């Protein structure tokens, strides 16, 4: 792998040379990828660029408040041409999903990302695996582009930073996060309102789904590993969407004495999606990578073939070996 580092000047140069820009988020979008994309849309528009937002996936209802969220489209194959394709918070090409097709109709490609497993798959790769969130890197990018903060941009950056740091509770949270937060608060950031939307208010289907997940909770290795599962019947019975399960794994991890946690859920096409978590100093990303997944040291994901119980047994066995290795 070539050097992994922030390259805001190189990204800025590519942006300055481009007029039509496609900004892409990752599949199953979260607050960091969408907040980063929304912030870049606002900044690029201020620079006089023609900006299109793309994502292979539905914008979660909880993030519908983001400026420009209603403009995000799933690529159909008829878009373009573009002078530049910019991927934000997309850890590898597979995570682009249908947005991969936009490479064919873009003259140049760049990315801004903070995943340490990123294989540097674009022409210009501004990647910092130690950054707490891609939105942190977006703030630096705006400075290099000489784009001033606005209240709308502040909302986008707060969404990205707060969600990817666990509301500033993860070990990755650093001084840079709080330095940026000081700037965002100067833009009259509605902190209390956004905090409630992002971290405290829960849709009824999500609460019902949590009950199903907790009902499946099991402990292994004297409580050091916790597992939960959700079937399609669970989702259907709760009238829940996939997005309603995104943070439920944390309830298993929060047990005193638990070091690693897994939430496995049935997805479409016979696939099983895993959310894996670990408490420092334990890590879980190498377990995910062994099954073709990836992510962060303490928060990673896998998508693999079912059936559910067999897939869980494989991942649990790898977690036990990692714990005792």
C-alpha positions in Angstrom: 0.0 0.0 0.0 1.3 3.5 -0.9 1.5 6.3 1.7 -1.7 7.0 3.6 -2.0 10.7 4.5 -4.1 13.8 4.2 -3.7 15.5 0.9 -6.1 18.5 1.0 -4.0 20.6 -1.4 -4.1 17.8 -4.1 -7.9 17.5 -3.6 -8.3 21.2 -3.8 -6.3 21.4 -7.1 -8.6 18.7 -8.6 -11.7 20.6 -7.5 -10.5 23.9 -8.9 -10.0 22.3 -12.3 -13.4 20.8 -12.3 -16.8 22.3 -13.0 -19.2 19.3 -12.9 -18.6 17.2 -9.8 -20.3 14.1 -8.5 -20.0 13.6 -4.7 -20.5 10.0 -3.6 -21.3 8.4 -0.2 -21.1 4.8 0.8 -23.8 2.2 0.7 -26.0 2.0 3.8 -25.1 5.6 4.5 -24.4 6.9 8.0 -24.0 10.4 9.5 -20.3 10.8 8.6 -20.6 9.9 4.9 -23.8 12.0 4.4 -22.7 14.9 6.6 -19.4 15.0 4.8 -21.1 14.9 1.4 -23.7 17.5 2.4 -20.9 19.9 3.6 -18.9 19.4 0.4 -22.1 20.1 -1.7 -22.6 23.4 0.1 -18.9 24.4 -0.2 -18.6 23.4 -3.9 -21.8 25.3 -4.7 -20.3 28.4 -3.0 -17.3 28.0 -5.4 -19.6 28.0 -8.4 -19.4 24.3 -9.1 -22.3 22.1 -10.5 -22.7 19.5 -7.8 -24.6 16.2 -7.9 -25.0 13.9 -4.8 -25.1 10.2 -5.2 -25.5 7.2 -2.8 -26.5 3.6 -3.4 -29.0 3.5 -0.5 -31.8 5.3 1.2 -31.0 8.3 3.4 -32.0 7.2 6.9 -35.0 9.1 8.3 -32.9 10.3 11.2 -30.6 12.1 8.8 -33.3 13.6 6.5 -32.7 17.0 8.1 -29.3 17.4 6.5 -29.2 20.2 3.9 -29.4 18.7 0.4 -30.5 15.3 1.7 -33.5 15.4 -0.7 -31.2 15.8 -3.7 -29.3 12.5 -3.1 -29.9 10.0 -5.9 -29.1 6.4 -6.6 -27.1 6.2 -9.9 -29.1 4.8 -12.8 -26.2 4.5 -15.3 -27.4 7.5 -17.3 -25.5 10.2 -15.3 -22.6 12.3 -16.5 -20.3 13.1 -17.8 -18.5 14.7 -14.8 -15.2 16.4 -14.6 -14.6 14.9 -11.1 -15.9 12.2 -8.9 -15.4 12.8 -5.2 -16.0 9.9 -2.8 -16.3 10.8 0.9 -16.0 8.3 3.8 -15.9 5.3 1.3 -13.4 2.8 2.6 -13.1 0.8 -0.6 -14.5 0.5 -4.1 -17.1 -2.1 -3.0 -18.6 0.4 -0.6 -19.5 2.6 -3.6 -22.1 0.2 -4.7 -23.9 1.5 -7.8 -21.8 4.7 -7.6 -18.9 2.6 -9.0 -20.4 3.2 -12.5 -19.7 7.0 -12.1 -16.0 6.3 -12.5 -16.6 5.5 -16.1 -18.1 8.9 -16.8 -15.8 11.0 -14.7 -12.6 12.5 -16.1 -10.8 12.3 -12.7 -11.4 10.7 -9.3 -10.5 11.7 -5.8 -11.5 10.6 -2.3 -11.4 11.9 1.3 -11.6 9.1 3.9 -10.5 8.1 7.4 -10.6 4.3 7.3 -7.3 2.6 8.0 -8.1 -0.3 5.7 -8.6 2.0 2.7 -6.6 0.6 -0.3 -6.2 4.0 -2.0 -8.3 3.2 -5.0 -8.7 6.7 -6.5 -6.4 8.9 -8.6 -6.0 11.3 -5.6 -6.3 9.7 -2.2 -6.6 12.0 0.9 -6.8 9.2 3.5 -5.9 9.5 7.2 -6.7 6.3 9.2 -6.1 8.1 12.5 -8.7 10.8 11.9 -11.8 10.4 14.1 -14.2 11.1 11.3 -14.1 12.0 7.6 -16.0 15.2 8.5 -12.9 16.3 10.5 -10.9 16.1 7.3 -13.7 17.9 5.4 -13.3 20.8 7.8 -9.6 21.0 6.9 -10.5 20.7 3.2 -12.8 23.7 3.4 -10.0 25.8 4.9 -7.7 24.9 2.0 -10.5 25.8 -0.5 -11.0 29.1 1.4 -14.7 28.4 2.0 -16.0 29.9 5.3 -18.2 28.1 7.6 -21.9 28.8 7.6 -24.7 27.6 9.9 -25.7 25.0 7.4 -22.2 23.6 6.9 -21.8 23.5 10.7 -24.9 21.3 11.0 -23.3 18.9 8.4 -19.9 18.7 10.0 -21.4 18.3 13.5 -23.5 15.4 12.2 -20.4 13.6 10.7 -18.1 14.2 13.7 -20.6 13.4 16.5 -22.0 10.2 14.9 -18.6 8.7 14.1 -17.1 9.5 17.5 -20.1 8.0 19.4 -21.2 11.5 20.5 -17.5 12.2 21.4 -17.2 9.1 23.5 -14.9 6.8 21.4 -11.2 6.6 22.0 -10.6 8.2 18.6 -12.0 11.5 19.8 -9.2 14.0 20.0 -8.4 17.7 20.5 -9.0 18.4 16.8 -12.7 17.4 17.2 -13.2 19.9 20.0 -11.3 22.6 18.2 -13.7 22.2 15.3 -16.7 22.1 17.6 -15.7 25.5 19.0 -15.8 26.8 15.4 -19.2 25.2 14.8 -20.7 26.6 18.0 -19.7 30.1 16.8 -22.1 29.4 13.8 -25.0 29.1 16.2 -25.1 25.3 16.0 -28.4 24.1 17.4 -26.6 21.5 19.6 -29.4 20.4 21.9 -31.9 19.9 19.0 -29.4 18.0 16.9 -28.2 15.9 19.8 -31.8 14.8 20.5 -32.5 14.0 16.9 -29.2 12.0 16.5 -28.8 10.2 19.8 -32.0 10.4 22.0 -35.1 10.2 19.9 -35.9 6.7 18.6 -38.6 5.6 16.1 -41.1 3.1 17.6 -40.0 0.3 15.2 -36.4 0.7 16.4 -37.4 0.4 20.1 -39.4 -2.8 19.2 -36.5 -4.2 17.3 -34.2 -3.5 20.2 -36.5 -5.7 22.3 -36.1 -8.5 19.8 -32.3 -8.1 19.7 -32.0 -8.1 23.5 -34.2 -11.2 23.6 -31.6 -13.1 21.5 -28.6 -11.9 23.7 -26.1 -14.6 24.5 -22.7 -14.4 26.3 -19.6 -16.5 25.7 -16.2 -16.8 27.2 -17.5 -15.9 30.7 -19.3 -12.9 29.3 -16.3 -11.5 27.4 -18.2 -11.9 24.1 -21.8 -11.0 23.5 -23.9 -11.8 20.5 -27.4 -10.8 19.2 -29.3 -11.7 16.1 -32.2 -10.4 14.1 -34.2 -12.3 11.5 -36.3 -11.1 8.6 -39.4 -12.0 10.8 -38.1 -9.7 13.5 -37.8 -6.8 11.1 -41.2 -7.6 9.6 -42.9 -8.0 12.9 -41.6 -4.6 14.1 -42.2 -2.9 10.8 -38.5 -2.0 11.0 -36.0 -1.0 8.4 -32.3 -2.0 8.2 -31.3 1.4 9.4 -33.2 0.8 12.7 -30.6 -1.9 13.6 -27.5 0.2 13.0 -26.6 1.1 16.6 -28.2 -1.8 18.5 -24.9 -3.8 18.8 -23.7 -1.2 21.3 -26.3 -2.4 23.9 -24.5 -5.8 23.9 -21.0 -4.2 24.2 -22.1 -2.0 27.1 -22.3 -5.0 29.5 -19.6 -4.7 32.2 -16.9 -7.3 31.5 -17.8 -7.7 27.8 -14.9 -7.0 25.5 -16.4 -7.8 22.1 -19.9 -7.8 20.7 -21.7 -9.0 17.5 -25.1 -8.2 16.0 -26.0 -10.5 13.0 -29.0 -9.7 10.9 -30.6 -11.3 7.9 -30.5 -9.1 4.8 -31.8 -9.6 1.3 -30.5 -12.2 -1.1 -29.6 -14.7 1.6 -26.9 -12.4 2.9 -26.0 -11.9 6.6 -24.8 -8.5 7.8 -22.6 -8.3 10.9 -21.9 -5.3 13.1 -18.8 -6.0 15.2 -17.6 -3.9 18.2 -14.8 -4.0 20.7 -13.7 -2.1 23.7 -10.1 -0.7 23.8 -7.5 -2.1 23.9 -9.2 -5.0 22.0 -9.7 -4.7 18.3 -12.1 -6.3 15.9 -11.2 -5.1 12.4 -8.9 -8.0 11.7 -11.8 -10.4 12.4 -13.9 -8.5 9.9 -11.1 -8.5 7.3 -10.8 -12.3 7.5 -14.4 -12.5 6.1 -14.0 -9.8 3.5 -15.2 -7.0 5.7 -13.4 -4.1 7.3 -13.7 -0.8 9.2 -12.2 0.6 12.3 -10.2 -1.2 15.1 -13.2 -1.0 17.4 -16.1 -0.9 14.9 -16.2 -3.0 11.8 -18.7 -4.8 9.6 -19.1 -7.9 7.4 -21.5 -9.1 4.8 -21.4 -12.8 4.0 -23.6 -15.6 2.8 -26.1 -17.3 5.2 -27.8 -19.1 6.7 -27.8 -17.0 9.8 -26.8 -19.5 12.5 -23.9 -21.0 10.4 -22.6 -17.5 9.6 -22.7 -16.6 13.3 -20.9 -19.7 14.3 -18.0 -18.8 11.9 -17.7 -15.3 13.1 -18.1 -16.2 16.8 -15.3 -18.8 16.4 -13.0 -16.2 14.9 -13.8 -13.8 17.8 -13.1 -16.4 20.4 -9.8 -17.2 18.8 -8.9 -13.5 18.7 -9.9 -13.1 22.3 -7.7 -16.0 23.5 -4.9 -15.5 20.9 
